[in-house]
Amino acid sequence: MIRISLPYVFNLCAQLEPIESLTPQQTRNDVVFEVWSAQIAVEQLISSSVFSANLRSCRQLAEALANSLKLIVSAEKDWSEQLGYSAAALKTQYQQFKIALMAEIGTFPAYFVSQKGSFDTLSLLDEPWKLFPMELWIKVPEARFDVIEAGKALCYELPTACGMHVFRALETVLRRYYTEATGGKPQPKVRNIAVYINAMRQAGKGDPKVLGVLDHLSNLHRNPLMHPDAALTIDEAISIVGMAHSAMTAMLRHLPEPPQTTTSVPRA
C-alpha cells in the first residue's frame, strides 16, 4: 500500500500549466524559472514519484518533453534570444503528454477510504492500537500484529478479516490471563476461548465476570465466525471490536505491569 499525496498532484499541475502560456516573443531569460520548474516536475514524475513504475504509454512523451524543456534553459544558449517557434513546439509536446498522462492515470485504481463508524481513517491505519485498551500495547506486545491488521481490515472494509484478527488478539491476551489466573499452569493443547474458559472454571480460577464476558463473545461471535460460510458486516465487526475491548480491559486489569528496563519510559 502506498499513500498518495493529493497536494503533489495539484503542485504537478501548477508546475506544468505555465507551458501553455509561453509566447514566441518571450526570451529564454523571461521563462527560465517556469521552464526549469516544469522540467524538474516531469523528470520527478517519471523517475521517483509513486506513479513512476506504472507510467508506460506516456513515458516516452514525458521524456521528450523534459529534454525539450532542458534545451530551453541550457547554459550554452543565448538567454536574450526569443523563444520563437520553440514556444509552439513546447505547447504541442505538452498537450500530447497531458492527454496521454490523463488517459493513463485515469485507469489507475484510486479509492477514497471512508470513516468506519466512529473510527476515522487515519486512526485505523496509523494508530490502530486506539481500537483497544492502551495497556494492551504494553502488557501484551505480542498482540500488536493482529491489532494493526484488524485496523487495516476494518479501514478497507474487510469486516470478516477484521473479526478474525480481533479474536486472535483477544486470544493472545487470554493466554496471558490464563497463566496469571492459574499461577502458571500449562496452556491447554486446544487453544480457543471455550477451552480456556472451561479449564479455568474446572480449576476454580479466573474472575467470573471476565469468564462471563468471554463466554458471551465465544458463543455469540467467535464460534459462528469460524464457520466457512460466515461473513461479517461492517457493523458486526465494529460491535466485535467494542466487546473485545471490554473483555481485554477486564483481563488486562489482572495482568502485572512489565518490568522496567533501562530503555523503557516510566509510566506516569
N, C-alpha and C positions, 0 to 999 in steps of 0.2 A: 504494500500500500504506500503510495506517495501522495503527500498532501500538496495540493496545487495552491499557489498564491495568486488570488484573483487580482491584487494590485499589480502583479508582474504583467499580466495580460494587458491591463489598462496602460501601464507605462510603456509597454512594447508598441502599442498603437500610437501613443503620444510621440514616441521617438521616430516612428516611420512616416507618419502622415505629412510632416513638412516636405517630404519629397514631392508631394502633389503640388506644392506652391512654388516650386522652382521656376524661374523665368530665364529666357536666353540672355537678358540684359544684366543679370546679376554676375558679379565676379566671383572667382573662387574664394577670395577673402571674405566676401559677404556671407557665404553659406558654409564656411568651414566647420562651425560648431554643429549645425544641423546635420550636415553630411557625415561628419565623423561620428556623431551620436547614433545615426541610423546604421552606419557600418558596424559599429560595435554591437548594436542590438541584434542585427541579423546574424552576425557571427556567433554570438552567445546563444541565440535561439537554436541554431543547428549543431552546436558543439557541446554546450554544457547545461542547457535548460532541461526540465523534466520531460519535455516533449521531444527532445533531440533524437532519442533512439527510435521513435515511432514516426518521424517525418521522412517520407520516402518520395512521393510524387512531386513535392515542392522543393526538395533539397537542391536539385540542380539549378533551378531558377534562383534560389536563395544564394547559392554560391556565386552565380553570375552577377547578381545584384550587388553583393558585397564587394566583388572585385571592381565593378564599375564605380562604386562609391569610393573605394580606396584610391582609384586613379584620380578622382577629383581633388582629393586632399593630399596628393603626392607632393613631397618636398621638392621634387625635380620640376614641377610645373611653375609657370608664371602666375603668381597669386592675383595679379591685377587683370588677368585675362578673363573675358566674359565666358559664360557657360556655353552660349550659342546652342547648337543642335544637341549638345550633351544633356541639356535640361529636358528636352522632349524624349530623348532616348532613355534617360533615367526614369521618367514618368511611365513610359511604356513597360519597362522592365518591372517596375514596382507594381503596376496594375496586374501584370501577368502573375507575378509572385503572390500578390494578395488574393487573387481569385483561386489559385492552386492551394494556398495555405488555408483559406476559409473552407474550401471543399474537403480538405484532408482533416482538419481538426473537427469538422462537423461530424465525422464518423467516429470520433473518439468516444468511449463510454464515460460520460460525465453525469454525476448524480448529486443532488443536494440531500444530505442526510438530515432528516428532521428530528426534532426532540421527541424522546420517548417518555410519555408520562411527565413526571416532574424532573426527569434526568435530562439535562441538556447534553448536546453532542460532545462538547469539549470535555466535560466531566467523564463521560463514558469512555472516551478514547485516551485522554491524558491523565485523568485521576480516577480510575475505576475503583480504587480502594475506598472511595467515598460511598460506594454502594453498601458497605459493610462496616461493622464497628472498627474504630481506629485501632483498638487493641489487637485486632486480628493480624495487622501488618507486623506488630512487634512480637506477640506471643506465639503466633503460628506462621512463621515466614514461609514455610513450605507450601502454603495455600496461595501464595502470590500469583503463580502461573494461572491457576484457574480463575482467580479474581479478575486478572487482566483480560483473559479470554472471554469471561462472562460479560464484561463491559463492552468489548468489541462486538460480541454476538448480538447483544441487545441493541446496540447502536445501529448495526447493519441489518436489523430486522430478521435475525435468525433465532427466534424465541426458543425453539426446541434445543438448539445448541447452548443457548444461554442457561436453560434449565439444567442441562447435563453438567455444565461447568459449576453452576451454583451448588449442586448436590455433591460434586467432587470436593469442592472447597469445604462444604459442611461436614462431609465425612472425614476430611483431614483434621478438622477441629475436634470431631467426635473421637478420633483415635487418641488425641492428646488428652481429652477429657476422661476417656475410659482409663487410661494409665494413671491419671491423677486420682480418680474416684476409687479405683480398686487397689491403690497402693502398689502399682507396678505389675499386676498380673499379666501373663502372656496375652497377646492380642488374639481374638477369635480367628480361626482359619478362614471362615467365610466373612468377608468384610463388607457388610451392608448395615444400614441403620437398624433394621429389625433384629438382626443377630446381636448387635451391641446392646440394644435395649433389653432383650431377653436375658443376656448374660449378666447385666448389671442388676436386673430385678431378681434373678435367681440368687445372686450373691448378696442381695440386700444393700447394694451400693448405688450411689448416684442420687441426685436431688429428684424427688418425684415430679416436681413441676417441670424440670428440664426433660425428664423422660416422657412426660405427657406431651410436651410441645413436639419432641422428636417423633413420638408415636403418631401424632396428627399429621406431621409432614410426610412420614413414611407411607402411611395408608392412603392419604388423600392425594399426594402428588408424586412421591418418589417411585413407588411401586407401579402405578399406571404409566409413568413416563418410560419405564423400561420395556413396555410392550412395543413390538415392532411397528404397530400401526399408530402409535401415539404421536401427536403433533400439537405443540403448544401454540397459543395465540400470544400476541404481544402483551395483552392484559394479564394473561395467566403467568407469563414469565415475570412480569413486574410483581405480581402477587407472590410468587415463589421467592423472589429476591427479598421482599418485605418479611415473609415468615422466616426465611433463613437468617435474616438479620436478627430477628428476635431470638431464635434458637442459639445462634452464635454468641449473642450478648450474654445469654444465661450461662452458657458453658464457659466462656472466657472469664467470667467473674470468678470461677473456681480455679482457674489456672494461675500458677505463680508468675511473677514478673521474671523476665530473663535476667541472668546475672549481668552486672555492669562489667564492661571491659574498658581497656584504656582508650579505645576508639569510639565507644558508644557515647551518645549525648545524653546526659542526665535528664530525666523527665521532670517537668515542673510539678 
